[in-house]
Amino acid sequence: MTPQSGSSLDVTIVGGGMITNDLLLPSLYQLQRTGVVRKLDICALDSPPLKALAESGDFKEAFPGQDFTPHPSLGEPAERKFPELYKEVVAALAPGNMVVVAMPDHLHNEVVRHALHCDQNVLCVKPLVLKHEQAVEIEKLAADKGRLVGIEYHKRFDRRSLVARRSYGLGQFGAFVMGEAKLIEPYYYRHSNFQNWFTCNNTDPFTYIGCHYVDLVYFITGLKPVEVSVQGVKGKFPNGNEAYLWSHGRVTWENGALLSVVNGLGYPDAAAGSNDQGLIMYCEGQGQTGLIFHDDHNRGVAYSYLEGIGPGGSKYNYVSPDFFRFVPWEGPGYKPIGYGYESVAGITESVQRMAEETAGLAPEAALERRRQFLREVDARGLIATPANSSINELVVEAARKSITQGAAPVRIVYGEHSHVE
Ligand SMILES: NC(=O)c1ccc[n+]([C@@H]2O[C@H](COP(=O)([O-])OP(=O)(O)OC[C@H]3O[C@@H](n4cnc5c(N)ncnc54)[C@H](O)[C@@H]3O)[C@@H](O)[C@H]2O)c1
């Protein structure tokens, strides 16, 4: 059904993996409860991940009575693959609903474009695409169709990021000059499906997770990155595949500021998890300096469980109540809380608001109003869109070039045709 005034959106998720399980599906289930989402479909490459989602005890407990329509159906043999099925599932949606893109990075481009061609709005997990040129094409296509493409950089919705952005904008810190960001994922990732795709030719820790903090410094300060240099440290996964297991990046910003970005797949499984992360930014003021310090690892809550139910099988853990947790609420089951949920809700509710504001208008007038709405979202800069966040694609392109050339500094040139060189 086409969204009408006061009504909800039909949502199709493409991809049924880790991020769908950990964040997207529970957030969309909650939005179904609150009336923002109506019908939920999930399309994956094959039936096993869909079966796991449908049979999840956590979801049954948190969202009793709620479910989704799987594509392919759960009865399909596990080994049968459906790489093209998403095309017809997305095409079956009435115009103006929403497609959630949650499959491997290199497939985002074709799925986002297909969704836009089918006149759908899009929520895409980060990174939108791997080439800046592709982001520019998607930006044009979205503007042409008057459809929102929201990129789910959930760290932007962390309250501390929003507070820092406001204070920085009010000049309360001075100008960013020197900083350090760190995100080290757990060692146990090395034993996961990562060993099949996280190889030197595809990606590296900076590209995979460093981008979160580069986006955050841009989000807080509004400064653009102009040069990137990344040195990788190689190692082998248990299956023998070679990968950059660690990386050290340096990002230079348009005002000359420098940010070190340290990433890796190696936070000890035995340590208080789930990973290690944080951001420090020094700023220059008049006759003094300012400081932003975010400990995103130890947020002040530590639990020691009786069983090893923490990440990596640990008992003692720093628990973040801020990203995503199920908690008791007034309704049935549990509700999700945290900036992960708020990020998915922020994008989905914007799509719904756009549909409501244009309901009942003649097609041309509705298109014009939607385009106006998109320009406002771009300018506000809270939701990452192709128009306001494609610095991320430029940084990733520069990083990949640099790491494969032994940390050579790679410049980003801005202009009508922004590019790296
Ligand atoms: N912090 C974050 O923002 C964050 C965290 C984790 C993952 N991600 C992003 O989410 C995306 C998915 O990551 P993941 O960890 O869930 O991966 P995953 O490997 O666990 O899942 C990928 C899913 O894509 C599906 N898929 C593959 N090809 C398909 C096709 N042709 N049609 C339909 N479905 C297909 C697979 O069935 C699988 O369910 C990646 O882009 C990743 O970078 C973002």
The ligand as a Gaussian input file, in Angstrom:
#p B3LYP/6-31G(d) Opt

LIG

0 1
 N       28.271000      -0.357000      13.083000
 C       27.660000      -0.477000      11.933000
 O       27.144000       0.483000      11.394000
 C       27.647000      -1.818000      11.264000
 C       27.915000      -2.955000      12.031000
 C       27.903000      -4.197000      11.389000
 C       27.657000      -4.276000      10.018000
 N       27.423000      -3.141000       9.308000
 C       27.218000      -3.218000       7.841000
 O       26.083000      -4.035000       7.584000
 C       26.261000      -4.745000       6.353000
 C       25.966000      -6.216000       6.577000
 O       26.850000      -6.677000       7.587000
 P       26.541000      -7.972000       8.472000
 O       27.567000      -7.983000       9.536000
 O       25.099000      -8.030000       8.819000
 O       26.907000      -9.107000       7.397000
 P       26.499000     -10.647000       7.397000
 O       27.542000     -11.336000       6.580000
 O       26.222000     -11.137000       8.786000
 O       25.093000     -10.651000       6.599000
 C       24.979000     -10.336000       5.250000
 C       23.583000     -10.728000       4.770000
 O       23.455000     -10.325000       3.417000
 C       22.686000     -11.325000       2.766000
 N       22.928000     -11.280000       1.324000
 C       24.097000     -11.469000       0.647000
 N       23.862000     -11.409000      -0.693000
 C       22.523000     -11.210000      -0.845000
 C       21.653000     -11.098000      -1.964000
 N       22.119000     -11.147000      -3.219000
 N       20.336000     -10.883000      -1.749000
 C       19.834000     -10.821000      -0.484000
 N       20.612000     -10.927000       0.626000
 C       21.934000     -11.123000       0.442000
 C       23.114000     -12.634000       3.393000
 O       22.085000     -13.603000       3.246000
 C       23.310000     -12.235000       4.841000
 O       22.106000     -12.445000       5.548000
 C       27.671000      -4.419000       5.867000
 O       27.574000      -3.383000       4.926000
 C       28.360000      -3.904000       7.130000
 O       29.416000      -2.998000       6.847000
 C       27.389000      -1.918000       9.914000

